[in-house]
Amino acid sequence: MLQNNSLLAQLKQQLHQQTPRVEGTVRAHAKGYGFLETENKKSYFIPATQMKNVIDGDKVSGQIITKNEKESFEPETLVESSLSEFLGKIDFKNKAMVIIPENIDNIFIKCKFNPEFTQQLKAGDWVKAKLITHALDNDKHLFVAEALQFIAEESSPNLLWLKTLARHNLEASAPIDDSFSLNEAESLLRQDLTEVDFFTIDSKETLDMDDAITITTNENNQFCVSVAIADPSTYFSSDSEINQQAMQRSFTTYLPNYTVSMLPQALANDLCSLKANEKRASVVAKITISPQGEIIHSATEFCLAWIRSKAKLSYDEVSDFIEKDIPLSNDFPSLHKQLTLFQQLATIRTQWRAEHALLFKENHEYDFIFNNENQLINIVKKSKRIAHKIVEEVMVIANQAFTEKISTEYGTAIYNTHNGFENKYLDCVVKLLDEFKINGFNKEQLSSFDGYKSLRKLIDNNLLLEHRLRRYLSMADFSLEPNSHYGMGFDAYATWTSPIRKYGDLVNHRLLKSLILKQPASSLDLSILTNMNERRRAQRMAERDINQKLYCQYLTNKIGQNYTAEIIDINRGGAKVKLLEIGAIAFLPLSLIHPVRNEIIAQPESGEIIIKQQTVYTLLDVLTVTVNEIKENNSSIIVKILSIDES
């Protein structure tokens, strides 16, 4: 009997070895079955019964089963799981608690608990979990995950926001408030500037106001600008728990209708916020600018001070006053004259930067309007107005003045840098410039600061070339040394004007205070920059993520509605377009542009869509599209060309 069992085992082993085996990636279908895609582009059917043991995106190996001359794939071994940490919804199956992963409705994962997890869970609750056992790794074919973090109840009006923050490993609330007291030694050294007519310009809803401004002119017709920046560091030291949390967070997180402060709210929105008619600790820069817009750095002064803002103004009301002469809701005797001077300064400084540095192209902004249930009910397209330009130019002035002082007197700080084109793409840039008949720029010139500035000025009005060059640009970065910021056209650029909202600005604030007080400055570690980069990337991804989900919700009941769209990218499958009225990004597949597949070709390299050998669409073309489909699982908006008979 034992001999027969041994022979049977050998036979099974031989059959197993003789069965064809493949490795590939699982692709799930909405109807329950799936396919295995191999590296050599072959595809094998996976029956629904076998799909219960794998997850979309898993890399697996297994055997090919042939039955009735039809091949199918049977997964056996997990190579790499597509699921590690994930979001999921709690449910119960046969009285056992399970997690249903987000966007994967057909998988039930047995739920275990981290010892630190204390939340009592019920059906419908959302959690963050970690897969600890894959179905292919155990005889019972069970998925097992450990619940790590409670996110929200299914009924929470903030569920979409809380899930987004958890997905990108961002905090969902501000640091816990504490009792805070001022640094008395610093308080004794502050100048009393409470009688100076400072005021703030922010959004109407802003609570964390970290800059106030005032302006006069002198006998030489020079602009004398004072910029007061809130001083949160006077409430906590660099080795405190609050500072550690601020360093970890790096930035205040701004999502539509949801803000998570970098600092405790008692500091960010109250004690440090430069509220109207409240005495506040600040660091003040006194800066002189020539009638031509040049900063006279030798005249710049920095000091610790007390200020009392005379008014909180909004961008809209300042712009309405300047552009339409609509009276201000908050007023004081010098305000009208100040706003006139600030308007003049903004115009002169914009001209100065256009000549001596570089300007960013202005983009429209889109305000999301929500009802009391946190549902998006409207989207308002807005252009930057004169008040935005005033604040932008004054903050650039303040940051340039700071950069000059910190780089010459100390050197080390947190600088914003940008290196222009990535070196690996310089050949592509040269080729593209040649296509547009632009000569005189070799790789060495294009990689230099002056060469990059010259090119940007030369092509300033060539929107198509500028757009196509963007794919070759490097990402903005941070540095502890004063390196160039190609994008702004400055030899060096460091910011200090948002210490409530940005940890890098808080660090620079402390360095500036050390110079003012003639105290030794703390050394800086490169790990700060690494964390800042990671957090900035996570916040941008979270913002993009939630915006797209909100757009999908907003457009769900607008199938068939027409929008004006601009082509912003072209890939092999079609065109990415921006719906100009609302700012949403949508996809226009080739199949919804032209019905005959072999007559239409997309050329990503040249940014063209060709139909019957004729270029019909190119990058930046504006066309009318119709919302065709909303795919909420992957947050995609599908549009089609508005045909002549529909217009």
C-alpha atoms as one frame of an Amber mdcrd trajectory, in Angstrom:
protein
   0.000   0.000   0.000   2.784   2.380   0.905   4.505   1.474  -2.340   1.330
   2.316  -4.297   1.067   5.676  -2.485   4.688   6.393  -3.330   4.127   5.538
  -6.997   1.031   7.731  -7.070   2.955  10.659  -5.605   5.720  10.194  -8.181
   3.139  10.102 -10.967   1.539  13.312  -9.723   4.956  14.941  -9.515   5.768
  13.914 -13.105   2.423  15.225 -14.375   2.969  18.474 -12.466   6.414  18.928
 -14.018   5.116  18.173 -17.511   2.221  20.662 -17.298   3.058  23.973 -19.054
   3.701  26.807 -16.572   3.712  30.586 -16.986   4.180  33.707 -14.915   2.328
  36.982 -15.343   0.042  39.649 -13.933  -3.607  39.103 -13.023  -6.191  41.372
 -14.643  -9.672  41.121 -13.124 -12.919  41.582 -15.044 -16.043  43.117 -13.520
 -17.978  39.890 -14.186 -15.764  37.840 -11.847 -13.391  36.083 -14.209  -9.981
  37.390 -15.216  -6.906  37.018 -17.385  -3.206  36.450 -16.872  -1.050  38.803
 -18.935   2.511  37.591 -19.560   5.590  39.607 -20.471   5.492  38.276 -24.030
   1.983  39.787 -24.406   0.115  36.465 -24.200  -3.182  36.302 -22.312  -4.725
  33.313 -20.502  -8.274  33.034 -19.175  -8.709  32.667 -15.390 -12.076  31.182
 -14.305 -14.074  32.933 -11.578 -13.418  30.026  -9.190  -9.651  30.621  -9.469
 -10.004  34.426  -9.301 -11.141  34.022  -5.686  -7.524  33.211  -4.800  -5.916
  36.225  -6.482  -6.323  39.990  -6.645  -6.176  42.275  -9.650  -2.539  43.235
 -10.203  -1.035  40.211  -8.430   2.061  38.765 -10.074   1.662  34.969  -9.954
   2.902  31.751 -11.525   0.918  28.620 -12.243  -0.059  26.040 -14.790  -1.950
  26.144 -18.059  -4.888  23.748 -18.098  -6.193  22.524 -21.456  -9.770  21.252
 -21.532 -11.897  20.728 -24.647  -9.121  22.427 -26.624  -9.482  25.574 -24.494
  -6.645  26.883 -22.335  -7.088  28.400 -18.895  -4.709  29.421 -16.139  -4.609
  28.028 -12.617  -2.594  30.198 -10.198  -0.334  28.297  -7.801   2.397  30.541
  -6.447   2.394  34.205  -5.464   5.369  36.106  -6.885   4.347  39.588  -5.732
   1.085  40.798  -4.215  -0.571  43.921  -5.574  -2.123  44.521  -2.165  -0.043
  45.580   0.811  -1.559  48.374   2.879  -5.057  49.187   1.692  -8.373  50.775
   2.601 -11.390  48.579   3.123 -14.913  48.376   4.470 -15.871  46.150   7.392
 -18.527  43.480   6.855 -19.518  40.150   8.384 -19.536  36.799   6.575 -20.775
  33.733   8.493 -20.534  35.888  11.652 -16.806  36.436  11.043 -15.496  39.972
  10.535 -14.050  40.573   7.076 -12.627  43.518   5.147 -13.750  44.258   1.591
 -10.898  46.162  -0.114 -11.752  49.450  -1.781 -12.766  48.928  -5.439 -12.475
  45.106  -5.117 -15.986  43.919  -4.292 -15.483  40.172  -4.819 -12.744  39.560
  -2.223 -13.482  39.024   1.476 -10.409  39.274   3.696 -10.444  37.848   7.210
  -9.827  40.647   9.702  -7.308  40.473  12.550  -6.375  43.316  14.863  -3.179
  45.115  15.687  -2.742  45.037  19.511  -2.910  48.861  19.552  -6.220  48.893
  17.662  -8.970  49.683  20.199 -11.866  50.850  18.020 -15.018  48.718  18.168
 -15.927  48.085  14.529 -19.289  47.517  12.900 -20.461  46.766   9.377 -19.852
  49.715   7.072 -16.895  51.145   8.997 -13.804  51.980   6.939 -10.319  50.971
   8.056  -6.766  50.970   6.834  -5.348  47.449   6.866  -2.254  45.458   5.964
  -2.402  42.145   4.109  -0.522  39.545   6.179  -1.566  36.305   4.439  -2.362
  35.765   0.754  -4.788  33.042  -0.370  -2.047  31.348  -2.416   0.177  31.093
   0.660  -2.048  28.821   2.765  -3.939  25.548   2.322  -7.296  27.103   3.266
  -6.955  29.711   0.497  -7.794  32.513   2.909  -6.818  36.161   2.669  -5.970
  37.585   6.098  -5.332  41.249   6.941  -4.560  43.208  10.069  -6.639  46.328
  10.783  -4.236  49.180  11.504  -6.335  52.341  11.646  -9.984  53.311  11.938
 -10.862  55.844   9.243 -14.562  56.687   9.533 -18.093  55.412   9.704 -19.805
  54.929   6.361 -22.274  57.714   7.216 -19.572  60.327   7.913 -19.988  63.436
   5.716 -16.167  63.610   5.624 -15.687  59.993   4.503 -14.266  60.908   1.089
 -11.731  63.282   2.669 -10.755  60.918   5.482 -10.242  58.024   3.069  -8.101
  60.220   0.814  -5.892  61.346   3.698  -5.481  57.769   4.953  -4.689  56.498
   1.455  -1.780  58.935   1.193  -0.592  58.540   4.817  -1.575  62.073   5.799
  -2.984  63.152   9.151  -6.728  63.782   9.359  -6.639  66.365  12.158  -4.412
  69.083  13.570  -1.944  68.348  16.389  -3.538  68.342  19.838  -3.791  71.788
  21.420  -1.776  72.529  24.537  -1.213  75.511  26.794   1.198  77.893  25.111
   3.248  80.769  26.483   5.407  83.374  24.803   9.192  83.424  25.007   9.527
  86.305  27.464  13.176  87.006  26.617  12.230  87.569  22.975   9.218  89.659
  23.990  11.468  92.171  25.741  13.452  92.677  22.511  10.477  93.340  20.242
   9.936  96.783  18.718   6.482  98.224  19.305   4.996  98.686  15.825   1.376
  98.413  16.957   0.616 101.937  15.688   1.837 101.130  12.158  -1.021 100.620
   9.699  -0.517  96.958   8.825  -3.386  94.996   7.263  -3.946  91.518   5.830
  -5.270  90.338   2.456  -6.421  86.719   2.394  -9.315  84.578   1.316 -12.510
  85.414   3.182 -12.446  82.009   4.930  -8.757  82.121   5.961  -8.077  81.705
   9.669  -4.291  81.138   9.704  -3.141  84.588   8.574   0.645  84.674   8.665
   1.467  87.909   6.798   0.463  91.562   7.136   1.697  94.407   4.944   2.038
  98.184   4.859   3.575 100.685   2.404   4.705 104.309   2.135   7.068 106.237
  -0.141  10.097 108.358   0.758  11.512 111.613  -0.585  13.315 109.707  -3.374
  10.020 108.218  -4.621  11.169 104.821  -3.402   8.630 102.349  -2.053   9.063
 101.559   1.651   7.368  98.226   2.311   7.099  96.523   5.679   6.075  92.872
   5.808   5.110  91.409   9.183   5.274  87.624   9.426   3.673  85.727  12.304
   6.165  84.287  14.797   4.974  80.834  15.930   8.465  79.824  17.053   8.208
  82.195  20.001   5.667  79.742  21.476   7.724  76.533  21.212  11.369  75.517
  20.919  13.031  73.544  18.145  13.372  70.477  20.413   9.708  70.443  21.509
   7.068  67.836  20.663   5.133  70.482  18.702   8.170  71.117  16.525   8.659
  67.371  15.984   5.078  67.063  14.769   5.457  70.106  12.526   8.629  68.619
  11.037   6.845  65.316  10.386   3.859  67.021   8.734   6.015  69.586   6.863
   2.986  71.472   5.505  -0.588  72.344   6.304  -2.784  70.118   4.136  -5.316
  71.990   2.023  -8.071  69.948   0.375 -11.362  71.353  -0.951 -13.476  72.253
   2.092 -11.055  70.486   4.464  -7.873  71.829   6.078  -5.443  70.008   8.386
  -3.058  72.405  10.133   0.652  71.760  10.500   0.535  73.409  13.937  -2.062
  73.073  16.708  -5.125  75.139  15.848  -4.743  77.263  18.980  -1.504  78.540
  17.438  -2.327  78.469  13.724  -5.793  80.015  13.873  -5.570  82.094  17.035
  -2.414  83.005  18.953  -0.160  83.356  15.885  -2.755  84.437  13.332  -2.413
  88.154  12.547  -6.030  88.946  13.369  -7.382  92.457  13.030  -7.070  94.592
  16.177  -5.093  91.920  18.055  -1.538  92.454  19.325   0.659  89.778  17.793
   4.323  88.736  17.927   5.968  88.927  14.522   9.183  89.260  12.581   9.149
  92.349  10.369  11.095  93.029   7.186  11.513  96.696   6.227  12.371  96.785
   2.532  13.091  99.647   0.130  12.338  99.282  -3.596  13.443 101.696  -6.312
  10.892 103.360  -8.651  12.095 100.844 -11.274  11.264  97.865  -9.051  14.727
  96.869  -7.814  15.181  95.885  -4.169  17.796  98.071  -2.467  19.262  95.323
  -0.303  21.623  97.611   1.617  18.574  99.354   3.106  16.780  96.173   4.236
  16.164  95.746   7.969  14.731  92.833   9.944  13.484  93.029  13.525  11.329
  91.282  16.108   8.194  93.314  16.717   4.695  93.612  18.075   2.110  94.565
  15.490  -1.642  95.109  15.456  -3.301  94.605  12.071  -5.828  97.359  11.346
  -8.050  95.301   9.010  -8.668  91.872   7.550  -9.421  92.295   3.836 -10.331
  89.658   1.275  -8.882  89.343  -2.223 -12.253  90.048  -3.780 -13.046  93.192
  -1.808  -9.581  94.695  -2.424  -9.873  93.912  -6.138 -13.418  95.314  -6.245
 -12.205  98.515  -4.590  -9.266  98.970  -6.990 -11.045  97.855 -10.165 -14.618
  99.030  -9.521 -14.319 101.607  -6.701 -16.633  99.544  -4.482 -16.281 100.689
  -0.831 -14.320  98.483   1.574 -16.049  96.787   4.503 -13.029  97.483   6.747
 -11.363 100.854   6.361  -8.881 103.189   8.051  -7.407 106.569   6.999  -4.233
 105.417   5.180  -5.738 102.359   3.490  -6.853 103.932   0.200  -3.433 105.501
  -0.356  -1.704 102.230   0.559  -3.759 100.188  -1.899  -2.941 102.666  -4.664
   0.773 102.368  -3.866   0.600  98.577  -3.696  -1.107  98.503  -7.085   1.702
 100.648  -8.534   4.362  98.477  -6.893   2.807  95.251  -8.195   2.789  96.617
 -11.751   6.393  97.829 -11.538   7.639  94.619  -9.920   5.900  92.442 -12.501
   7.698  94.418 -15.203  11.001  94.113 -13.315  10.642  90.336 -12.961   9.690
  89.975 -16.621  12.925  91.751 -17.552  15.345  90.408 -14.922  13.842  87.061
 -13.896  10.947  84.901 -15.150   7.182  84.955 -14.689   4.853  81.990 -14.432
   1.933  81.800 -16.818  -1.328  82.577 -15.053  -3.801  79.726 -14.671  -7.450
  79.889 -13.746  -8.514  78.631 -10.345 -11.690  76.687  -9.628 -13.643  77.151
  -6.402 -15.660  74.144  -5.245 -18.986  75.083  -3.644 -20.437  72.597  -1.132
 -23.801  72.329   0.586 -24.308  71.609   4.289 -24.014  67.852   3.641 -20.545
  68.312   2.100 -21.871  67.575  -1.385 -20.263  69.450  -4.281 -23.044  71.525
  -5.865 -21.188  74.037  -8.038 -17.766  74.891  -9.472 -16.824  78.522 -10.089
 -14.012  79.435 -12.485 -11.931  82.370 -11.235  -9.046  84.422 -12.592  -6.309
  85.982 -10.484  -7.192  89.586  -9.775  -5.119  92.601  -8.768  -5.211  91.754
  -5.030  -3.663  88.330  -5.708  -0.924  90.014  -7.747  -0.230  92.526  -4.978
   0.204  89.819  -2.335   2.243  87.619  -4.691   4.675  90.416  -5.559   5.059
  91.570  -1.945   5.784  88.019  -0.764   8.368  87.550  -3.536   9.982  90.835
  -2.433  10.065  89.674   1.206  11.528  86.303   0.240  14.172  87.862  -2.023
  15.197  90.204   0.782  15.454  87.250   3.168  17.418  85.174   0.622  19.951
  87.971   0.193  20.492  88.272   3.949  20.589  84.575   4.823  22.810  83.582
   1.883  25.388  86.326   2.478  25.465  86.286   6.287  24.868  82.618   7.084
  24.716  80.530   3.909  22.884  77.466   5.128  19.085  77.580   4.997  16.251
  75.741   3.278  16.239  76.985  -0.313  13.705  76.291  -3.037  15.531  75.104
  -6.153  14.727  74.123  -9.714  17.289  72.881 -12.235  15.442  73.461 -15.503
  15.558  70.546 -17.925  16.545  67.076 -16.749  19.952  66.186 -18.187  18.685
  62.907 -19.632  16.207  64.820 -21.804  18.546  67.482 -23.226  18.874  65.679
 -26.577  15.075  65.628 -26.830  14.935  69.359 -26.054  17.492  70.158 -28.779
  15.527  68.039 -31.262  12.246  69.737 -30.350  13.755  73.221 -30.675  15.094
  72.237 -34.096  11.564  71.154 -35.082  10.379  74.679 -34.221  13.329  76.244
 -36.131  14.925  77.595 -32.943  18.713  77.463 -33.189  21.635  78.546 -31.051
  20.984  76.362 -28.003  23.223  73.358 -27.436  22.982  70.984 -24.463  25.522
  72.937 -22.422  23.612  76.187 -22.881  20.259  74.566 -22.126  21.572  73.115
 -18.866  22.923  76.498 -17.719  20.906  79.014 -15.707  21.455  81.865 -18.177
  20.760  79.651 -21.182  17.497  78.424 -19.707  16.373  81.983 -18.931  17.237
  83.110 -22.459  15.225  80.282 -23.993  12.209  80.946 -21.773  12.171  84.616
 -22.731  12.559  83.753 -26.425   9.607  81.344 -26.491   7.408  83.297 -24.080
   4.580  83.623 -26.626   4.952  80.156 -28.153   2.400  78.310 -26.021   2.600
  75.020 -27.934   6.392  74.772 -27.653   6.283  75.731 -23.973   3.689  73.038
 -23.348   5.658  70.339 -25.155   8.862  71.269 -23.307   7.224  70.755 -19.892
   7.624  66.984 -20.021  11.408  67.464 -20.021  11.545  69.696 -16.928  12.948
  68.552 -13.605  10.886  68.679 -10.426  11.261  71.531  -7.955  13.434  70.573
  -4.997  14.883  71.820  -1.715  18.524  72.464  -0.883  20.559  73.521   2.153
  22.776  75.638  -0.091  21.812  78.667  -2.232  21.324  77.112  -5.679  19.472
  78.565  -8.659  15.730  78.455  -9.158  15.506  78.203 -12.944  11.703  78.340
 -12.977  11.595  81.725 -11.226  14.771  83.008 -12.828  16.518  83.722  -9.505
  20.130  82.870  -8.572  18.761  81.663  -5.230  15.362  81.685  -3.551  14.331
  80.839  -0.002  10.963  81.448   1.639  10.112  82.483   5.200   6.685  84.112
   4.817   4.498  81.112   5.784   5.886  79.699   9.062   2.394  78.684  10.235
   1.833  76.555   7.123   5.272  75.347   5.966   7.980  73.749   8.078  10.767
  74.957   5.773   9.603  78.537   6.334   9.503  77.903  10.086  13.125  76.685
   9.992  14.176  79.733   7.963  12.265  81.944  10.401  14.360  80.574  13.251
  17.575  81.113  11.291  16.584  84.723  10.621  15.799  85.289  14.298  19.233
  83.896  15.192  20.830  86.488  12.917  18.678  89.300  14.322  19.460  88.311
  17.918  23.104  87.470  17.103  22.684  83.945  18.471  24.185  80.708  17.125
  21.896  78.940  14.675  20.987  75.263  14.807  22.531  72.979  12.203  20.231
  71.502   9.552  19.950  67.877   8.508  19.331  66.676   4.955  16.646  64.310
   6.251  14.395  67.358   6.719  14.475  67.958   2.965  13.748  64.306   2.173
  10.676  64.354   4.392   9.512  67.693   2.957   9.749  66.333  -0.578   7.851
  63.168   0.348   5.130  65.099   2.152   4.755  67.623  -0.661   4.387  64.764
  -3.140   1.824  63.011  -0.921  -0.213  66.186  -0.506  -0.261  66.865  -4.233
  -1.360  63.301  -4.925  -4.080  63.575  -2.268  -5.337  66.836  -3.752  -5.363
  65.366  -7.267  -7.052  62.220  -5.945  -9.912  63.952  -4.135 -10.416  66.544
  -6.873 -10.902  63.789  -9.440 -13.347  61.939  -7.178 -15.311  65.130  -6.562
 -15.399  65.847 -10.290 -16.725  62.334 -10.912 -19.463  62.850  -8.327 -20.319
  66.242  -9.785 -20.553  64.941 -13.362 -22.430  61.706 -12.592 -25.788  63.326
 -13.319 -24.409  65.378 -16.209 -23.976  62.608 -18.794 -24.630  64.139 -22.209
 -23.713  67.668 -21.085 -21.333  69.633 -23.310 -18.101  71.330 -22.202 -15.299
  73.256 -23.857 -12.137  71.153 -23.651  -8.441  71.794 -24.275  -6.151  68.932
 -25.294  -3.357  68.833 -22.700  -1.756  65.471 -23.518  -1.884  62.754 -26.164
  -1.082  59.077 -25.626  -1.488  55.915 -27.696  -5.094  55.464 -26.600  -6.386
  58.990 -27.086  -6.215  62.488 -25.607  -6.250  63.855 -22.080  -8.380  67.006
 -22.024  -9.196  69.728 -19.518 -12.828  70.817 -19.264 -12.237  74.565 -19.189
 -15.482  75.609 -17.494 -14.862  73.471 -14.391 -11.187  72.379 -14.498 -11.821
  68.609 -14.599  -9.383  66.303 -16.393 -11.076  63.820 -18.738 -10.054  61.193
 -21.288 -11.079  61.250 -24.941 -10.471  57.754 -26.413  -9.596  57.355 -30.085
 -12.713  55.188 -30.486 -14.899  58.170 -29.547 -13.079  60.482 -31.955 -13.331
  58.351 -35.103 -15.249  55.054 -35.529 -12.794  53.276 -37.865  -9.840  52.160
 -35.689  -7.316  51.579 -38.484  -7.913  55.093 -39.862  -6.895  56.969 -36.698
  -3.429  57.189 -35.127  -2.196  59.016 -32.028   1.350  60.412 -32.110   2.384
  61.253 -28.510   5.867  62.414 -29.569   4.570  65.159 -31.880   1.340  65.764
 -29.974  -0.943  64.943 -32.898  -3.990  62.829 -33.710  -4.059  61.792 -37.351
  -7.182  60.623 -39.207  -6.828  59.242 -42.747  -3.232  60.523 -42.849  -4.311
  64.093 -42.031  -3.490  65.863 -38.744  -6.886  66.667 -37.246  -6.080  67.472
 -33.605  -2.955  68.741 -31.844  -1.969  69.700 -28.317  -3.756  72.817 -26.997
  -6.559  72.521 -29.550  -9.878  73.605 -28.061 -12.959  71.575 -28.938 -16.452
  70.806 -27.687 -16.939  67.459 -25.954 -19.814  65.617 -24.320 -19.611  63.743
 -21.016 -19.998  60.119 -22.114 -19.262  57.988 -19.044 -18.111  58.241 -15.427
 -16.029  55.358 -14.057 -16.137  55.961 -10.311 -14.005  52.927  -9.378 -10.910
  54.427 -10.990 -12.185  58.031 -10.921 -12.071  58.563 -14.662 -14.224  60.819
 -16.805 -14.750  59.676 -20.393 -15.815  62.231 -23.005 -16.564  62.082 -26.708
 -16.372  64.567 -29.563 -19.597  66.492 -30.085 -20.709  65.432 -33.556 -22.090
  67.935 -36.058 -25.640  66.603 -35.802 -25.550  67.001 -31.993 -24.392  70.624
 -32.029
